[in-house]
Amino acid sequence: MLVAELIRRLPDTPAVLARCRALAMLDAVLSPDWADRYYSCDSGWAPGEVMASMRNGSGDSYSIVFTEQGAFALGFDHESALSPYRCDAREPWPGLLDEVPEAFRAQLEEPAFRDEDGVLEATVCFWRERADTAWRTGDLAPAPDGGDRDGGDQDGGAARLFDLLLDGSPEAYRDFAEEYYEVDVDLDAVRHVHALRPLTAALVRALNPELDLADLADDIAEIGYPTGGCVPGGGAAAG
């Protein structure tokens, strides 16, 4: 399936940021060691910016930067036929970045999204400016048949990389976490976090009996997870 078709399933920018914060908070509870987490969110990424990310430990990743101008996403599937490592020039797949708006061009130079040789690690790219009514992506050249793991799909791994964001349900996260962390996960507790309701000691213990609410203070602040009656601002203000 094409990226353009996949991203039609995404809600608006504030709702995507809310999903990112929920995923990061759930992972922080289930995995106190940051290095072992799948999902993260840094509300202090840069002044006025939030960066949500996924790292699967096998070379695949994504980053979504939420700014006052909107939101910009890069994904990297290391086995995709759209990988920049497919050729000696280490260039992005034709069409992948050509239509990126000026508001997000600076993100393409961000060192955190490049390898030690300066190669931009991206097989997926999409964005949503403040005035947009939908997420957008570039017009990519077709991938070679059979090039991707799923037999020539054209999405650069987007369906796999962004699966939980695209699904958006507590049930999907519960199923993922039980497999990835190899623990039983309380679905009601996951629903509580997905709704961005403030954490309680009982809620934290339901997800991780070995963790106290006080242990999460730094993670709550970094993620920007709400502690009162409202969701933090930052990139969430962008429509």
C-alpha positions, 0 to 999 in steps of 0.5 A: 500500500502506498504511503499516501493511502496509509497516512489517510488513516492518521488523525490531525496533528494534536491527536497524533502527538497525543498518541505518541505521548501515550506510547512513550508513557506506557513504554516508560512504565513497562521499561524503566531502562530507557535504552530498552524502550521501543517508543520515546517522546522528548518535549524538550527536543528544541525550543517550541518542538517535540520529537517522538520516536521509535527504535526497534533495536534491529535497525528500523526507526522513525522520528516525528517532529512537532513544531509550530508549523505542523509535524514532519515524519521520517521513517527508516526500514533498513531492509526496504528497497527504498533505502539510501544504502541501495546505491553507492551514492547513498541518496534518498529514493527519487521523489521521497524528499522533493516536495518537503515544504520549506517549513520542514527543510531544516529537519532534513539537515538534522544530524540525529536523523543521519548516520556517521557519514551524513547519510539521511536514514529515511525510506518514508517521509510525510508531513502536515503543515498547520494549514493542511487538512490532511497529511501529505507525502511526496510522489515517489518513483516506483520501488522495484518488484520484490524489493521489499520484505512483503514482496515489492510494496511501495511504502518504504516500510511505513505500514510496519514502522507506524503500525501502532500510530495508524491503529491508535487503539489500546488493544493494539498496544496491549498486544504489542507490549505483551509480545515485546516485553513478554509480560501480561499487560492490563488493558484498562490501565493501557486505556487510561494512559491512551486517554492521557489521564493523569497517572496514579500509584495504583495505575502504575502498579497495575502495569509494573508492580516493581515501579512507583509513581515517583520513579516516573517523575523525570519521564513524565516531564520529558514526555510532556504527559499531563499531570492535571486537567489539560494536555501540554502544549508545544507542538500539539497546538499545530493543527 
